[in-house]
Amino acid sequence: MADNTTAEKKKLFIKTYGCQMNVYDSERMVEAMDGAGYETTDTPDDADMILLNTCHIREKAAEKVYSELGRFKGLKAEKPDLKIGVAGCVAQAEGKEIMRRQPIVDLVVGPQAYHRLPEMEAKTQEGAKALDTDFPEEDKFEKLKRRPKAKRAPTAFLTVQEGCDKFCAFCVVPYTRGAEVSRPVDRVITEAQDLVERGVREITLLGQNVNAYHGTHSSGDMTLAGLIWELDKIDGLERIRFTTSHPNDMMDDLIEAHGTCSKLMPYLHLPVQSGSDKILKRMNRNHDRDSYIKLIERIRAARPDLMLSGDFIVGFPEETEADFQDTLDLIKEVKYGQAYSFKYSTRPGTPAAERPLVDEAEANDRLQRLQALLSTQQKEIQNSMVGREVNVLYEKAGRLEGQMVGKSDYLHAVFVADPKGKVGDIKRVRIVESSANSLGAVLV
């Protein structure tokens, strides 16, 4: 009988929604299914299996998934052997309901059980439905086969921590991803070394609450700062980033690392969500406005050129115009080079779900005003880069001949005229132009 290396492979179409962690998870699902005889395809039309890796953070996330599944009914009718699966956080939250509402779905797998995909797929080939939304004790990362040694893009995500114990009133993560769990240090290092061997020069460490990382190590539990210093020793790894963080877990050693570790980039995503102490308390954030501002001051004292990114929710239940003004005032004081902002939307099962909503027109108005301020700040900070010298990691060729595109230390997209440039190069450039969402530069 032919093995999977010689037999014709089946086609897997995977669509990824949401955060960087889902992007990482999708990569690992592809690897898992490669071992089951699948290779990826860019279109669902010629797929033998369609997998939606879902996110539950955005408004009406589940309904959007059901709508997407509805589009595949005709395809399933044409190809009865086509297998359709739903993975990720919506799968975890909805479980059997997905199969009840969309009978075309053959398997549903939660984010902690995707290493079981091959055995679930085998079950569907026998005509059965497969459902797994458990939080298994075995390490899903260790159950997956080692990544093949194919060449990689120069940047990569690496999940080091999952789950969250904070239970913010608006958030579903503790219910869909479970409690905080950190991967052992040696396994993270092994995976990082593997990525570097395949051409990766920048790694972004991922976690729902990544700076709560406490991984086991021969010397005892290690913090995120300790892990960063271990990664710093890897030859060929030139840049380290991490996301997403909680202010309450921004420890002294991590602040110090921002000032002393040359591979740790001067960019930090540190969500605050609101500038109102009342709303922060109602969100169950367990920090206040003043403590957040003082924390930013300490981080910037360690790394004065640090660019800060944040998250904001407007229209949270009970938010008044005065509360909203507190948020605008905080933004003006802190100054953000990048930010993500959203109008509050209810997540079933979360503490805030039962609270009365702010008038929608008022919430929409606040969001527009908030985004206008953030956009102004982002443009000012980006314009201030003109004339400065930065390092750029080339990620791809630009649209123009002889042009390369990459990311600066500060995560700005930068276009550089460099006919001899190659993907993976890190070049010193001078910023000469600032446009809407990118910078233009020349080689130094």
HELIX and SHEET records of a PDB file:
HELIX    1   1 GLN A   20  ASP A   34  1                                  15    
HELIX    2   2 PRO A   44  ASP A   46  5                                   3    
HELIX    3   3 ALA A   61  GLY A   70  1                                  10    
HELIX    4   4 LYS A   73  GLU A   78  1                                   6    
HELIX    5   5 CYS A   89  GLU A   94  1                                   6    
HELIX    6   6 LYS A   96  ARG A  101  1                                   6    
HELIX    7   7 TYR A  114  ARG A  116  5                                   3    
HELIX    8   8 LEU A  117  GLN A  125  1                                   9    
HELIX    9   9 LYS A  140  LYS A  143  1                                   4    
HELIX   10  10 VAL A  173  THR A  176  1                                   4    
HELIX   11  11 VAL A  185  GLU A  197  1                                  13    
HELIX   12  12 VAL A  210  ALA A  212  5                                   3    
HELIX   13  13 LEU A  224  ASP A  232  1                                   9    
HELIX   14  14 PRO A  247  ASP A  249  5                                   3    
HELIX   15  15 ASP A  252  THR A  260  1                                   9    
HELIX   16  16 ASP A  277  ARG A  282  1                                   6    
HELIX   17  17 ARG A  289  ALA A  302  1                                  14    
HELIX   18  18 GLU A  321  VAL A  334  1                                  14    
HELIX   19  19 PRO A  351  GLU A  354  5                                   4    
HELIX   20  20 GLU A  360  ASN A  383  1                                  24    
SHEET    1   A 6 TYR A  38  THR A  40  0                                        
SHEET    2   A 6 LYS A  10  THR A  16  1                                        
SHEET    3   A 6 MET A  49  THR A  54  1                                        
SHEET    4   A 6 LYS A  83  GLY A  88  1                                        
SHEET    5   A 6 LEU A 107  VAL A 109  1                                        
SHEET    6   A 6 ALA A 130  ASP A 132  1                                        
SHEET    1   B 3 THR A 155  THR A 159  0                                        
SHEET    2   B 3 GLU A 202  LEU A 206  1                                        
SHEET    3   B 3 ARG A 239  THR A 243  1                                        
SHEET    1   C 2 GLN A 161  GLU A 162  0                                        
SHEET    2   C 2 VAL A 181  SER A 182 -1                                        
SHEET    1   D 2 HIS A 214  GLY A 215  0                                        
SHEET    2   D 2 MET A 222  THR A 223 -1                                        
SHEET    1   E 3 TYR A 267  HIS A 269  0                                        
SHEET    2   E 3 MET A 307  VAL A 314  1                                        
SHEET    3   E 3 GLN A 338  LYS A 343  1                                        
SHEET    1   F 6 GLU A 389  ALA A 397  0                                        
SHEET    2   F 6 GLN A 403  SER A 408 -1                                        
SHEET    3   F 6 ALA A 413  ALA A 417 -1                                        
SHEET    4   F 6 LEU A 439  LEU A 443  1                                        
SHEET    5   F 6 ILE A 426  SER A 434 -1                                        
SHEET    6   F 6 GLU A 389  ALA A 397 -1                                        
END                                                                             
